[in-house]
Amino acid sequence: MSVKIVAVAKQLPKYTRETKDIIPYLKIWMSGQDDRFQRKVIKLFENAGVDRRYSIMDAEDVFLRTSFEEKNDIYAKEAVNLAESALIKSLDKANLKAQDIDYIITVSCTGMMIPSMDAYLINRLKMRQDIVRLPVTEMGCAAGVSGIIYAKNFLKANPNKRAAVIAVESPTATFQLDDFSMVNIVSAAIFGDGASSVILSSYKDEEGPEIIDEAMYHFYDAETMMGFKLVNTGLQMILDKAVPETISNHFPKIVHPFLARNKVSIEDVDHLIFHPGGKKIVQTVEELFGSLGKNIDDTKEVLKLYGNMSSATVLYVLERFMDKQLPKGDLGLMLSFGPGFSAQRILLKW
């Protein structure tokens, strides 16, 4: 029995600014810091490969005044609003109603709320009272692909069912006002907020790319490379500068055995649907695959237009491929990385 992705839709928050318009707020935030440091930070923002980003709050609130409690209150409210809009859009694309969903997975790591956002969606949209819920909270950037893997396994065991995977992230809600470390600054330079919803189905007559295979790959002894530390002022980013090099070193073991067990090679893959973690990671991937004639243009474009939105980002890349109406038989390799450290892979066939 096959499981297919039948629709993907994104939803952006209401606030948006180009990177050049964020610089004045950045300068105010850095006032009192060394001039050389300020120039370095501004250059970092300008060269991050992100032209524009979206946010659940305006730049003034991010950089100048909100506490952890205030930011998390905004997150809790806006996460549900964004999730609802993204889910409705994806349902409309698939010509489905909210009551047609049997399994709901919500994904987010950038704020805290109990009950999780899926409970609110069930009430707002009057979804089925026997719907199966799974909130995923601690897998970071990899969780969008992880959610699809969990949904696929549920649907594989349950014919004629549908699942929704909704990822909502607000990295701007984790910005640390009193932290002038490069990790906090790099995070602010590359991340943005966004939401996306994916509808999957195990009905035979519904159309979309089929999930041929899926797998997770876990890096040993790399727990401290990426994640969050809960401090009094909120979720403090952990981001090791060795992440791009580590990914590069593991790429052969991540990609080639996974494809080989499906009797294909990287040369057979038509589309690379990769999570744009940041400019350096994008460059690393390009160096690895460019010589094979493969491109990650859609990955780069998503980073440029929206920034890294953690778990939701790779779903923005996936939506671009879904909207292209690709030829039957095309293969796509979906890949994301996240805390753990881990890589999540999906092989798709149109």
Secondary structure, 3 states (H helix, E strand, C coil): CCCEEEEEEEECCCEEEEHHHHHHHHHHHCCCCCHHHHHHHHHHHHCCCCCEEEECCCHHHHHHHCCHHHHHHHHHHHHHHHHHHHHHHHHHHCCCCHHHCCEEEEECCCCCCCCCHHHHHHHHCCCCCCCEEEEECCCHHHHHHHHHHHHHHHHHHCCCCEEEEEEEECHHHHCCCCCCCHHHHHHHHHECCEEEEEEEECCCCCCCCEEEEEEEEECCCCCCCEEEEEECCEEEEEECCCHHHHHHHHHHHHHHHHHHCCCCCHHHCCEEEECCCCHHHHHHHHHHHHHHCCCCHHHHHHHHHHCECHHHHHHHHHHHHHCCCCCCCCEEEEEEEECCCEEEEEEEEC
